[in-house]
């Protein structure tokens, strides 16, 4: 696929695509012809490469334990269903094997709609048929949720619990749920503090809030977005959208330390701290990446056509298919 897509660069001698395992990577990493290395993977992979090439510039995207914060509000039944699809997608997209897959759901304990939202998420999980194709997923799921757990499940934890769920990427279908007390303002303060201090990594975070709640809480939502120490903060959508856009800088939160580099960033902005992606609380059409969108295949082809030729006709085809 890459050879075909990037054939002009290969023909000009500017690009070589190779395949292989750990041995091939070790050989390339140690080769003096290689000046810089970028890796997407686990911390263990990064440390292994750094041991092979200690004096080279290595940038990395190593994922994180991604939170989603749900701010309490007066949602309608259709709001609950839509946001359940939003949350389920953030966990189950690509069967859950994304570096930015949501892992910890932070909910308001006293919110009357909390249990209904969880029921809707579980209903969506139960209707998905996406296998655990990634190596070791079944073992990790069994360790986190029990040997008899379904492919996708919700596990409730306490905020002060000593658990690997807060410090290691699950990379399986388990979604952890932690509850905090208080009204919207207090809940936001505690949820943001928990995400910043207890969860591993700073790649992305998600926040769901209705317009009415955002308006009534004054500065609280803006303070939460500003306070979240993550490289991408998504409001009413998935931080993965920040990755897909490519215009947005993509990497760790860049304030307290240098980090390990930024990718995408097609406007070449310097010294960025974080990207913020905002979407409507309830858009007119279901986003094409939703796991519940049955038009994904057709929309995907039409979106590719639009990217290749951004004409009014191709735009109308996308809109018509989405509706």
KACORLIN-V314516 format. One record per residue. N is the residue number from 1. PHI is phi as a letter, one per 20 degrees, with the letter a starting at -180 (999 if undefined). PSI is psi in degrees with one decimal (NA if undefined). Layout:
# KACORLIN-V314516
n=N phi=PHI psi=PSI
n=N phi=PHI psi=PSI
This chain:
# KACORLIN-V314516
n=1 phi=999 psi=-48.1
n=2 phi=f psi=-37.9
n=3 phi=g psi=-42.4
n=4 phi=f psi=-45.1
n=5 phi=f psi=-34.6
n=6 phi=d psi=28.7
n=7 phi=g psi=-41.2
n=8 phi=g psi=-36.6
n=9 phi=f psi=-37.7
n=10 phi=f psi=-42.1
n=11 phi=f psi=-30.6
n=12 phi=e psi=0.5
n=13 phi=m psi=18.6
n=14 phi=e psi=-12.5
n=15 phi=b psi=135.1
n=16 phi=c psi=125.7
n=17 phi=d psi=123.8
n=18 phi=c psi=156.3
n=19 phi=c psi=151.4
n=20 phi=r psi=-176.6
n=21 phi=d psi=-150.3
n=22 phi=f psi=-36.7
n=23 phi=f psi=-43.7
n=24 phi=f psi=-42.6
n=25 phi=f psi=-40.1
n=26 phi=f psi=-42.1
n=27 phi=f psi=-43.6
n=28 phi=f psi=-41.5
n=29 phi=f psi=-35.5
n=30 phi=e psi=-13.8
n=31 phi=f psi=133.0
n=32 phi=f psi=-18.1
n=33 phi=f psi=-15.3
n=34 phi=e psi=119.7
n=35 phi=e psi=-41.8
n=36 phi=c psi=154.5
n=37 phi=c psi=134.7
n=38 phi=c psi=134.7
n=39 phi=c psi=140.5
n=40 phi=d psi=122.8
n=41 phi=r psi=-148.4
n=42 phi=e psi=167.3
n=43 phi=f psi=-38.0
n=44 phi=f psi=-40.9
n=45 phi=f psi=-45.1
n=46 phi=f psi=-46.0
n=47 phi=f psi=-36.5
n=48 phi=f psi=-41.1
n=49 phi=f psi=-39.3
n=50 phi=f psi=-32.5
n=51 phi=f psi=-33.6
n=52 phi=f psi=-38.0
n=53 phi=c psi=68.3
n=54 phi=f psi=-21.5
n=55 phi=d psi=6.0
n=56 phi=e psi=157.4
n=57 phi=f psi=119.8
n=58 phi=c psi=122.3
n=59 phi=d psi=154.8
n=60 phi=b psi=147.5
n=61 phi=d psi=108.9
n=62 phi=d psi=11.0
n=63 phi=m psi=-172.2
n=64 phi=a psi=169.5
n=65 phi=e psi=99.5
n=66 phi=e psi=127.3
n=67 phi=e psi=156.6
n=68 phi=c psi=124.4
n=69 phi=d psi=122.2
n=70 phi=d psi=112.0
n=71 phi=e psi=130.3
n=72 phi=f psi=146.5
n=73 phi=a psi=174.3
n=74 phi=e psi=76.2
n=75 phi=e psi=149.3
n=76 phi=e psi=171.0
n=77 phi=f psi=-38.7
n=78 phi=f psi=-32.3
n=79 phi=f psi=-45.5
n=80 phi=f psi=-45.1
n=81 phi=f psi=-44.1
n=82 phi=f psi=-47.1
n=83 phi=f psi=-27.4
n=84 phi=f psi=-40.0
n=85 phi=f psi=-39.2
n=86 phi=f psi=-48.9
n=87 phi=f psi=-45.1
n=88 phi=f psi=-37.8
n=89 phi=f psi=-41.9
n=90 phi=f psi=-24.2
n=91 phi=e psi=-40.5
n=92 phi=d psi=-5.7
n=93 phi=g psi=134.6
n=94 phi=l psi=34.5
n=95 phi=m psi=18.8
n=96 phi=n psi=-1.0
n=97 phi=e psi=64.0
n=98 phi=c psi=145.4
n=99 phi=f psi=-20.9
n=100 phi=d psi=16.0
n=101 phi=f psi=134.0
n=102 phi=f psi=134.6
n=103 phi=d psi=-31.0
n=104 phi=c psi=120.2
n=105 phi=e psi=119.2
n=106 phi=d psi=115.6
n=107 phi=d psi=150.3
n=108 phi=f psi=122.4
n=109 phi=f psi=-36.5
n=110 phi=e psi=9.1
n=111 phi=f psi=124.2
n=112 phi=f psi=-23.9
n=113 phi=e psi=2.7
n=114 phi=g psi=-51.9
n=115 phi=f psi=-36.7
n=116 phi=f psi=-40.3
n=117 phi=f psi=-43.9
n=118 phi=f psi=-38.9
n=119 phi=f psi=-42.0
n=120 phi=f psi=-38.8
n=121 phi=f psi=-45.6
n=122 phi=f psi=-37.0
n=123 phi=f psi=-42.6
n=124 phi=f psi=-44.7
n=125 phi=g psi=-44.5
n=126 phi=f psi=-22.5
n=127 phi=e psi=-1.0
n=128 phi=e psi=139.5
n=129 phi=c psi=79.4
n=130 phi=c psi=115.3
n=131 phi=f psi=159.8
n=132 phi=e psi=79.0
n=133 phi=e psi=-16.9
n=134 phi=e psi=135.1
n=135 phi=g psi=133.7
n=136 phi=n psi=-1.7
n=137 phi=f psi=-43.6
n=138 phi=f psi=-37.8
n=139 phi=f psi=-43.8
n=140 phi=f psi=-42.4
n=141 phi=f psi=-43.5
n=142 phi=f psi=-39.6
n=143 phi=f psi=-32.1
n=144 phi=e psi=-33.0
n=145 phi=c psi=-2.3
n=146 phi=o psi=151.1
n=147 phi=f psi=-28.9
n=148 phi=e psi=9.7
n=149 phi=f psi=148.0
n=150 phi=f psi=172.6
n=151 phi=g psi=-34.3
n=152 phi=c psi=129.1
n=153 phi=b psi=164.1
n=154 phi=d psi=126.8
n=155 phi=d psi=123.2
n=156 phi=e psi=135.7
n=157 phi=c psi=160.4
n=158 phi=e psi=149.0
n=159 phi=f psi=-31.8
n=160 phi=e psi=10.0
n=161 phi=f psi=139.3
n=162 phi=e psi=104.3
n=163 phi=b psi=147.2
n=164 phi=f psi=-16.5
n=165 phi=f psi=-25.6
n=166 phi=e psi=-12.2
n=167 phi=c psi=-6.3
n=168 phi=c psi=139.4
n=169 phi=f psi=128.2
n=170 phi=f psi=-40.7
n=171 phi=l psi=50.6
n=172 phi=b psi=-168.9
n=173 phi=e psi=12.1
n=174 phi=e psi=128.2
n=175 phi=d psi=121.0
n=176 phi=e psi=146.3
n=177 phi=c psi=128.1
n=178 phi=c psi=135.5
n=179 phi=d psi=146.9
n=180 phi=c psi=146.3
n=181 phi=e psi=174.7
n=182 phi=o psi=172.4
n=183 phi=f psi=-174.5
n=184 phi=g psi=-41.9
n=185 phi=f psi=-49.0
n=186 phi=f psi=-42.6
n=187 phi=g psi=-46.1
n=188 phi=f psi=-44.0
n=189 phi=g psi=-46.7
n=190 phi=f psi=-39.8
n=191 phi=f psi=-42.6
n=192 phi=f psi=-43.1
n=193 phi=f psi=-41.7
n=194 phi=f psi=-48.2
n=195 phi=g psi=-42.3
n=196 phi=f psi=-35.4
n=197 phi=d psi=-26.3
n=198 phi=d psi=-21.2
n=199 phi=e psi=137.2
n=200 phi=f psi=140.4
n=201 phi=n psi=162.9
n=202 phi=c psi=29.6
n=203 phi=f psi=-48.8
n=204 phi=b psi=153.6
n=205 phi=b psi=155.4
n=206 phi=c psi=147.0
n=207 phi=b psi=130.5
n=208 phi=d psi=123.8
n=209 phi=b psi=134.7
n=210 phi=f psi=155.8
n=211 phi=g psi=-37.7
n=212 phi=f psi=-42.6
n=213 phi=f psi=-42.3
n=214 phi=f psi=-38.8
n=215 phi=f psi=-38.5
n=216 phi=e psi=-17.3
n=217 phi=e psi=5.3
n=218 phi=m psi=-121.7
n=219 phi=e psi=-5.0
n=220 phi=f psi=-43.7
n=221 phi=f psi=-43.3
n=222 phi=f psi=-39.3
n=223 phi=f psi=-37.9
n=224 phi=f psi=-45.3
n=225 phi=f psi=-42.6
n=226 phi=f psi=-36.4
n=227 phi=f psi=-22.0
n=228 phi=f psi=117.8
n=229 phi=e psi=72.4
n=230 phi=c psi=150.1
n=231 phi=f psi=-26.6
n=232 phi=c psi=127.1
n=233 phi=d psi=122.4
n=234 phi=d psi=129.0
n=235 phi=d psi=117.6
n=236 phi=m psi=16.2
n=237 phi=b psi=-167.1
n=238 phi=d psi=138.3
n=239 phi=g psi=-23.2
n=240 phi=g psi=-27.1
n=241 phi=f psi=-35.2
n=242 phi=f psi=-31.7
n=243 phi=f psi=-45.7
n=244 phi=f psi=-30.6
n=245 phi=f psi=-36.9
n=246 phi=m psi=-26.5
n=247 phi=f psi=-31.6
n=248 phi=f psi=138.6
n=249 phi=f psi=139.2
n=250 phi=c psi=118.1
n=251 phi=r psi=-173.2
n=252 phi=f psi=162.4
n=253 phi=f psi=129.9
n=254 phi=d psi=74.8
n=255 phi=c psi=-50.1
n=256 phi=e psi=-17.3
n=257 phi=b psi=169.1
n=258 phi=f psi=-33.3
n=259 phi=n psi=-171.3
n=260 phi=c psi=35.2
n=261 phi=n psi=164.2
n=262 phi=c psi=136.6
n=263 phi=d psi=178.6
n=264 phi=m psi=-117.8
n=265 phi=l psi=54.0
n=266 phi=f psi=-14.0
n=267 phi=e psi=-1.0
n=268 phi=l psi=43.8
n=269 phi=f psi=139.0
n=270 phi=e psi=146.0
n=271 phi=l psi=42.5
n=272 phi=f psi=148.2
n=273 phi=e psi=-47.9
n=274 phi=b psi=162.2
n=275 phi=d psi=143.5
n=276 phi=c psi=123.4
n=277 phi=d psi=127.6
n=278 phi=c psi=139.2
n=279 phi=c psi=160.9
n=280 phi=f psi=149.8
n=281 phi=f psi=-39.2
n=282 phi=c psi=94.3
n=283 phi=f psi=165.3
n=284 phi=f psi=-33.2
n=285 phi=c psi=157.9
n=286 phi=f psi=127.8
n=287 phi=g psi=143.8
n=288 phi=f psi=-20.5
n=289 phi=e psi=-5.7
n=290 phi=f psi=136.8
n=291 phi=f psi=-16.3
n=292 phi=e psi=0.9
n=293 phi=e psi=112.4
n=294 phi=e psi=1.0
n=295 phi=d psi=16.4
n=296 phi=g psi=-45.4
n=297 phi=f psi=-48.5
n=298 phi=f psi=-43.2
n=299 phi=f psi=-39.6
n=300 phi=f psi=-43.4
n=301 phi=f psi=-43.3
n=302 phi=f psi=-36.0
n=303 phi=f psi=-35.9
n=304 phi=f psi=-41.4
n=305 phi=f psi=-40.4
n=306 phi=f psi=-39.6
n=307 phi=f psi=-37.9
n=308 phi=f psi=-34.5
n=309 phi=b psi=100.9
n=310 phi=e psi=69.0
n=311 phi=e psi=158.3
n=312 phi=g psi=-36.8
n=313 phi=f psi=-45.7
n=314 phi=f psi=-33.5
n=315 phi=f psi=-43.5
n=316 phi=f psi=-34.6
n=317 phi=f psi=-40.0
n=318 phi=f psi=-46.1
n=319 phi=f psi=-45.1
n=320 phi=f psi=-41.6
n=321 phi=f psi=-36.4
n=322 phi=f psi=-37.2
n=323 phi=f psi=NA
